[in-house]
Amino acid sequence: MKALYQKIRTLNGKNYGLYKSLADKPWDFGDFALEFLHVQGDPYAPASRVVIKANLSMLGYAGEWGGEFERRLALSDFLHRKLSRLVKEKYPEKDAAIVFDTAGPEMLVRNSLWIDNGELRACLQVRLPGEGRKIQAEVAAEILTMVLPDLVSAGLYYNKSDESALQDYYRVLAERKAILAELEARGLCAFVPDGAVLPRASGLSEMPLEGAVPFTAPEQMAVSLNVCGREIRGMGIPKGITVITGGAFHGKSTLLQALIRSVYPHIPGDGREGIVIDESALRVGVEDGRSVRGTDLSMFVRDLPGGVSTKDFNTLSASGSTSEAANLLEAMEAGSRTFLIDEDSSAVNFLIRDIRVRKLLGDDREPLIPLTDRIREISAQGYSFILVAGACGDYLDIADNIVIMANYKAECAKTSGFAVRNAEVATKQSIVAQRAFTAYMQPLQKSVRPTSAVERQVKVKLAGDTLLQIGFLVSDTSRLNTLVDKQQRFGAGFLLLNLLQNAASNAELSDSSSADSIAATIQKLYEKIQNVGFRNLPQGMSREMSLPRVVDIACVAFRLREGR
């Protein structure tokens, strides 16, 4: 710390560009080190980025917190939120001298704070002060050698008063892991515990609604799970086809939305932290205008008028039913085993086909094959569906299980039983073709390049909150509900950039017959990032990002198209 202070003092009043000399080496603060990842070029440029590195033992934590993944995630997430709160309290203004990433209710692998190999790394943004083009050394020294160490001391060091809250974070993750194992063993695809709080405070808030009716499992679907030394009762949703029905505003979509968001663990107190669903689950809905490239839609769309085949379907602007069919089939290709569908956000002619229209037109004049005609066939291959249906009554006859939501309380109208449904599953092999990553991405490779002559690297950007840009490629992620924030979108973008560049430079992968599938290629990189964080990914520490699931990254890849 003293060396950094003295270095800054020698820069007082000098050209602002000399701040870059601070990045020449790491700076020793005793228990931790500070390193500059990026130094801004002028006072009005994007803030500089610094990383704090410290051994857990130097921060006072027992060695067990650097071991299993669940403990590392619990400690990383807990400290992330604590440090974020302290930084915000110190610098509440918009153009703050120090900025640290904020997090939603999900516990995720984040590059802004992660632990691996017994080392903690925290990335912060620091706005280096200047007057015009001159360095303000006194202010800079105060920020870097006084305020920042105080924040690290208060936010990252072990504090006995935090022990109970930290253990709660670990308990949530340990119980989730155990419940996931129970789901598989019992033939379930989801579990909602008694006492869960499903409604949110508003459509713009992820906070639980005060005074909400807590969830209680209907007796016919209730299961009791012994996990981590305690018994948890709740509703077990069997694999197969489950319909959630009921009147408008009675909680159908609220239950479905809680299940969708529970593909990730949630923090204690969120109300949804005990909800567990198959981690590959994905919401499928209509997506008018999305691009589709090379997807085999023949399961749901027969050849089009004029003899146009749908086995290798391409369009820059898919219709409602076509987009939903593509979404479901690509989700299967990406590895999803459970699909969540709400009729309110679906194409009616994808979900059902009116019997009178069917009789009038026949099959020869209607290329669309509704989900009602295929859902049993798909389910028999080990896939599960959870559908909200308040008007599409055709699914009531097809369903294995029916849950009625009335005044936010769940009732069971039909259940096939857990063991029966599990025994029916014939296989878990995919019934859709697996395309090779390299072959699928090859037509896009020419667009993976800098977007201007002054850029040295391919940039990953967001236009608005959801339009992801990778060089000259774009992917509209607005309907990917399980990408919960901008950080996950950046995470997907940088992982795909890395995979695209590796595929382009590896001549051995040019033979698509020997290349890995899209999902398998993504899975390999995902596992590395999940273990060590983003530090080994080029540009992985360049901005805040968090780790999406393999299925989400694949869905981003399926939506990639040339943006010019």
Order of alpha helices (4+ residues) and beta strands (2+ residues): alpha-beta-beta-beta-alpha-alpha-beta-beta-beta-beta-beta-alpha-alpha-alpha-beta-beta-beta-beta-beta-beta-alpha-beta-beta-beta-beta-alpha-beta-alpha-alpha-alpha-beta-alpha-beta-beta-alpha-alpha-beta-beta-beta-alpha-alpha-alpha-beta
